Amino acid sequence: MSGAATKFDDLKTRIVSAIVMLLIAGFAIWAGGIIFLVAIAAAVALMIWELASMLAPGRDRISFILAVIGALVVLGWHWAPANLGLALIFAPALVAVALLKANRRVFVLYSVMIGVAGIGFYSLRADYGLVWIIWLALVVIASDVMGYFAGRLIGGPKFWPKVSPKKTWSGTVAGWFGAIIVAFFFLNYTDNAAELIVISVALALAAQMGDIAESAIKRKAGVKDSSNLIPGHGGLLDRFDGMLGASVILIVIQQFIDFPPLPGVS
C-alpha cells in the first residue's frame, strides 16, 4: 500500500459518517425550535457520557446519571428563569464532585464547557436564525477539513506534539484559511468585512484549541477516541470538540461587541 493510500485509508468511512451526521444535524438546524433543542440536549448528554466514561472507566452508572443530568440541564434552561437557567449549567459538575473519585477538576471544567457551548449553539439559532448558525458550523467544518488534508498532504512541524501528535502547523494555518474562505461567502450579511474575517479566524483557532483540549483529556485517560459511536470519527466529542471551543469563544466575543447582526440588520 502506498504512503498516500495509508494516509487516507479511513477517508471513505469518514465521508459516509460525515454525510449521515450532516443530514441529521442539518435537519435539526433547519427545523429549529423544540426539535433543535432536543437534538442539542441529546448531543450534550452523549458528550458528557463520553467525558465521564473516559475519566471514570467502568463507572457506567455514574456516566449515565451525569448524561441524563446534562440533557435535563439543556431542556430546563429553555423554560427556567434566566438566573436559574445559568445556574443549571453547573449541575453535572456539582453532581460529579460528589460521585467521581478522580479527575474531578477536568470533568468540572469540560462539562461546564459542554453545557455552555450547547446552550450557546441553541441560542444562536433561536436568536439570529439560520444564517449565522450555518456560518459558525461552516467555519468549524472548513477549519477541520482544510486542516485534515493539509496536515496529511503537507505535513511538517507538529503544532503541539506532546498533546496532539497528529496536528501540524500546516494543518493549523490551512484551517485559518478555510475560515477566511467561509467569511467571504457571508460578507453580504454584515457591513464590517474586517470584523467578520477576524472573528471567523478567531473561531477557527478556538475550534483547534477545543480539539487540542479534548486530545489532552484522551491522553490523560489513555484512550484513542472518546467512544466508538461514529465510524471513522470515534465519538461525538471527537467530532464536535472544535464546535465546543468555537461556540464558547463566540459567546465571549458577544459580551464585548454587537455580533452577529440580528436578522434583517446588517
C-alpha positions as CSV (number, residue, x, y, z in Angstrom):
1,M,0.0,0.0,0.0
2,S,1.4,3.4,-1.0
3,G,2.1,6.1,1.6
4,A,-0.7,8.3,0.2
5,A,-3.2,5.5,0.4
6,T,-2.1,4.8,4.0
7,K,-2.7,8.5,4.9
8,F,-6.3,8.4,3.6
9,D,-7.2,4.7,4.4
10,D,-10.0,5.9,6.7
11,L,-11.4,8.6,4.3
12,K,-14.3,6.6,2.8
13,T,-15.6,5.7,6.3
14,R,-15.2,9.2,7.5
15,I,-17.0,10.6,4.5
16,V,-20.0,8.3,4.8
17,S,-20.3,9.0,8.6
18,A,-19.9,12.7,7.9
19,I,-22.8,12.7,5.4
20,V,-25.1,10.9,7.9
21,M,-24.1,13.4,10.6
22,L,-24.7,16.4,8.3
23,L,-28.1,15.1,7.3
24,I,-29.2,14.6,10.9
25,A,-27.7,17.9,12.2
26,G,-28.8,19.8,9.1
27,F,-32.4,18.7,9.6
28,A,-32.3,19.7,13.3
29,I,-30.8,23.1,12.5
30,W,-33.3,23.7,9.7
31,A,-36.2,22.7,11.9
32,G,-35.1,24.8,14.9
33,G,-37.4,25.2,17.9
34,I,-38.1,22.2,20.1
35,I,-36.6,19.7,17.6
36,F,-33.3,21.6,17.7
37,L,-33.5,21.9,21.5
38,V,-34.0,18.2,21.9
39,A,-31.1,17.5,19.4
40,I,-28.8,19.8,21.5
41,A,-29.9,18.1,24.7
42,A,-29.1,14.7,23.3
43,A,-25.7,15.8,22.0
44,V,-24.8,17.4,25.4
45,A,-25.9,14.2,27.1
46,L,-23.8,11.9,24.8
47,M,-20.7,14.2,25.2
48,I,-21.0,14.2,29.0
49,W,-21.4,10.5,28.9
50,E,-18.3,10.1,26.8
51,L,-16.4,12.5,29.1
52,A,-17.4,10.6,32.2
53,S,-16.6,7.3,30.6
54,M,-13.1,8.4,29.8
55,L,-12.4,9.9,33.2
56,A,-14.1,7.2,35.2
57,P,-13.9,4.0,33.2
58,G,-16.1,1.2,34.4
59,R,-18.4,3.5,36.2
60,D,-21.2,3.2,33.7
61,R,-24.0,4.1,36.2
62,I,-22.3,7.3,37.1
63,S,-21.7,8.2,33.4
64,F,-25.4,7.5,32.7
65,I,-26.6,9.7,35.6
66,L,-24.4,12.6,34.6
67,A,-25.5,12.3,30.9
68,V,-29.2,12.4,31.9
69,I,-28.5,15.5,34.1
70,G,-26.7,17.1,31.2
71,A,-29.8,16.6,28.9
72,L,-32.1,17.9,31.6
73,V,-30.0,21.0,32.1
74,V,-30.4,22.0,28.5
75,L,-34.1,21.3,28.5
76,G,-34.6,23.0,31.9
77,W,-32.6,26.1,30.8
78,H,-35.0,26.7,28.0
79,W,-38.0,27.0,30.3
80,A,-36.3,28.1,33.6
81,P,-36.0,31.8,34.6
82,A,-32.8,33.4,33.3
83,N,-30.8,33.3,36.6
84,L,-31.8,29.8,37.4
85,G,-31.0,28.6,33.9
86,L,-27.5,29.9,34.1
87,A,-27.0,28.1,37.5
88,L,-28.3,24.8,36.0
89,I,-25.2,24.7,33.7
90,F,-23.1,23.7,36.7
91,A,-25.4,20.8,37.8
92,P,-23.4,18.0,36.1
93,A,-20.2,19.4,37.6
94,L,-21.6,19.6,41.1
95,V,-23.0,16.1,41.0
96,A,-19.7,14.8,39.6
97,V,-17.8,16.3,42.5
98,A,-19.9,14.0,44.8
99,L,-19.8,10.9,42.6
100,L,-16.3,10.9,41.0
101,K,-13.3,9.9,43.0
102,A,-10.7,11.1,40.5
103,N,-10.3,13.6,37.6
104,R,-13.0,15.8,39.2
105,R,-11.3,19.1,38.1
106,V,-11.1,18.0,34.5
107,F,-14.7,16.9,34.4
108,V,-15.9,20.0,36.1
109,L,-14.2,22.4,33.6
110,Y,-15.0,20.4,30.5
111,S,-18.6,19.6,31.4
112,V,-19.3,23.3,32.0
113,M,-17.8,24.0,28.6
114,I,-20.1,21.4,27.0
115,G,-23.1,22.9,28.7
116,V,-22.2,26.5,27.8
117,A,-21.4,25.6,24.2
118,G,-24.7,23.6,23.8
119,I,-26.8,26.4,25.1
120,G,-24.9,29.0,23.1
121,F,-25.4,27.0,19.9
122,Y,-29.1,26.7,20.5
123,S,-29.4,30.4,21.4
124,L,-27.5,31.4,18.2
125,R,-30.2,29.5,16.1
126,A,-33.1,30.8,18.2
127,D,-32.0,34.5,18.3
128,Y,-30.2,35.0,15.0
129,G,-31.7,32.5,12.6
130,L,-30.3,30.1,10.1
131,V,-27.6,32.3,8.5
132,W,-25.3,32.7,11.5
133,I,-25.5,29.2,12.8
134,I,-24.7,27.9,9.3
135,W,-21.7,30.4,9.3
136,L,-20.5,29.0,12.6
137,A,-20.8,25.4,11.5
138,L,-19.1,26.1,8.2
139,V,-16.2,27.9,9.9
140,V,-15.6,24.9,12.1
141,I,-16.1,22.4,9.3
142,A,-13.8,24.3,6.9
143,S,-11.1,24.6,9.5
144,D,-11.3,20.9,10.3
145,V,-11.4,19.7,6.6
146,M,-8.7,22.1,5.4
147,G,-6.5,21.1,8.4
148,Y,-7.1,17.4,7.8
149,F,-6.0,17.5,4.2
150,A,-3.2,19.9,4.6
151,G,-1.8,18.0,7.6
152,R,-1.7,14.8,5.6
153,L,-0.6,16.2,2.3
154,I,1.9,18.8,3.5
155,G,2.8,17.5,7.0
156,G,5.7,19.3,8.6
157,P,6.4,20.5,12.1
158,K,3.9,19.5,14.8
159,F,1.7,22.1,16.4
160,W,1.7,20.6,19.9
161,P,3.2,17.1,19.7
162,K,3.0,16.3,23.4
163,V,-0.8,16.8,23.4
164,S,-1.9,16.2,19.9
165,P,0.8,14.3,17.9
166,K,-1.0,14.4,14.6
167,K,-1.8,18.1,14.5
168,T,0.7,20.1,12.3
169,W,1.3,23.8,11.8
170,S,0.4,23.3,8.1
171,G,-3.0,22.0,9.0
172,T,-3.5,24.7,11.6
173,V,-2.7,27.5,9.2
174,A,-4.8,25.8,6.5
175,G,-7.7,25.8,8.9
176,W,-7.4,29.6,9.3
177,F,-7.6,30.0,5.5
178,G,-10.6,27.8,5.5
179,A,-12.3,30.1,7.9
180,I,-11.4,33.1,5.8
181,I,-13.0,31.5,2.7
182,V,-16.2,30.9,4.6
183,A,-16.2,34.5,5.9
184,F,-16.0,35.8,2.3
185,F,-19.2,33.9,1.4
186,F,-21.0,35.7,4.3
187,L,-19.8,39.2,3.7
188,N,-23.1,40.4,2.3
189,Y,-24.7,39.8,5.8
190,T,-22.7,42.4,7.6
191,D,-21.3,45.9,6.9
192,N,-18.0,45.1,8.5
193,A,-15.9,42.7,6.4
194,A,-12.8,43.0,8.6
195,E,-14.7,42.1,11.7
196,L,-16.3,39.0,10.1
197,I,-12.9,37.8,8.8
198,V,-11.1,38.3,12.1
199,I,-13.9,36.7,14.1
200,S,-14.0,33.7,11.7
201,V,-10.3,33.1,12.1
202,A,-10.6,33.5,15.9
203,L,-13.3,30.9,16.0
204,A,-11.2,28.6,13.8
205,L,-8.3,28.9,16.3
206,A,-10.8,28.3,19.1
207,A,-12.0,25.2,17.3
208,Q,-8.5,23.9,17.0
209,M,-7.9,24.6,20.7
210,G,-11.0,22.7,21.5
211,D,-9.6,19.8,19.6
212,I,-6.4,20.0,21.5
213,A,-8.2,20.2,24.8
214,E,-10.0,17.0,24.1
215,S,-6.8,15.4,22.9
216,A,-5.3,16.2,26.3
217,I,-8.2,14.6,28.0
218,K,-7.9,11.4,25.9
219,R,-4.2,11.3,26.5
220,K,-4.8,11.6,30.3
221,A,-7.4,8.9,30.1
222,G,-5.2,6.7,27.9
223,V,-7.7,6.3,25.1
224,K,-7.6,6.9,21.3
225,D,-11.2,8.0,20.9
226,S,-13.9,9.4,23.2
227,S,-16.1,6.5,22.2
228,N,-16.9,4.4,19.1
229,L,-20.3,5.9,18.4
230,I,-19.4,7.3,14.9
231,P,-17.5,5.0,12.5
232,G,-14.3,6.7,11.3
233,H,-14.6,9.6,13.7
234,G,-14.7,8.0,17.1
235,G,-17.2,9.7,19.5
236,L,-19.3,12.7,19.5
237,L,-16.6,14.6,21.4
238,D,-14.1,13.7,18.8
239,R,-16.3,15.2,16.1
240,F,-17.7,18.3,18.0
241,D,-14.8,19.3,20.2
242,G,-14.0,22.1,17.8
243,M,-17.6,23.3,17.8
244,L,-17.4,23.4,21.6
245,G,-14.4,25.7,21.5
246,A,-15.8,27.9,18.8
247,S,-19.2,28.3,20.5
248,V,-17.7,29.2,23.8
249,I,-15.4,31.9,22.3
250,L,-18.3,33.3,20.2
251,I,-20.2,33.8,23.5
252,V,-17.2,35.6,25.0
253,I,-16.9,37.8,21.9
254,Q,-20.6,38.7,22.1
255,Q,-20.1,40.1,25.5
256,F,-17.8,42.8,24.1
257,I,-19.1,43.6,20.6
258,D,-22.5,43.6,18.9
259,F,-22.1,40.5,16.8
260,P,-23.6,38.8,14.8
261,P,-26.2,41.2,13.4
262,L,-29.8,40.4,14.2
263,P,-32.0,39.1,11.3
264,G,-32.7,41.9,8.9
265,V,-29.9,44.1,10.3
266,S,-26.5,44.4,8.5
